[in-house]
Amino acid sequence: MIFVPCNDGISHNEAEYSSKQQCAAGDQVLLQAVLDYDRRFAERLGSE
């Protein structure tokens, strides 16, 4: 689960708001996690 900041800490509410930049930062975290996992998985397969 990736969390991004919300204005005034409001979440799960119709008043919730995160900027495009905050969402993009969360996307970058998720992308990096997937790429890191993929790299480690490939390294494990290569060592077998």
C-alpha positions in Angstrom: 0.0 0.0 0.0 1.4 3.4 -1.0 0.3 6.4 1.0 0.4 10.0 -0.4 -0.3 13.1 1.6 -3.7 14.6 1.6 -4.6 18.2 2.4 -5.2 18.6 6.1 -4.8 14.9 6.6 -8.3 14.2 5.4 -8.7 10.8 3.8 -11.6 8.5 2.8 -13.8 11.5 2.6 -15.2 13.5 -0.3 -13.0 16.5 0.9 -9.9 14.4 0.3 -7.4 16.0 -2.1 -3.9 15.2 -3.2 -2.1 17.2 -5.9 -0.9 15.7 -9.1 2.6 16.0 -7.8 1.8 14.1 -4.7 0.1 11.4 -6.7 3.1 11.3 -9.1 5.5 10.8 -6.2 3.4 7.9 -5.0 3.4 6.4 -8.5 7.2 6.7 -8.6 7.5 4.8 -5.3 5.3 2.0 -6.6 7.2 1.9 -9.9 10.6 1.7 -8.1 9.3 -1.1 -5.9 8.2 -3.1 -8.9 11.5 -2.6 -10.7 13.5 -3.5 -7.6 11.4 -6.7 -7.1 11.8 -7.6 -10.8 15.6 -7.1 -10.6 15.9 -9.3 -7.5 13.7 -12.0 -9.1 15.8 -12.0 -12.2 19.0 -12.3 -10.2 17.6 -15.2 -8.2 16.6 -17.0 -11.5 20.1 -16.3 -12.9 21.8 -17.9 -9.9 19.9 -21.2 -10.1 
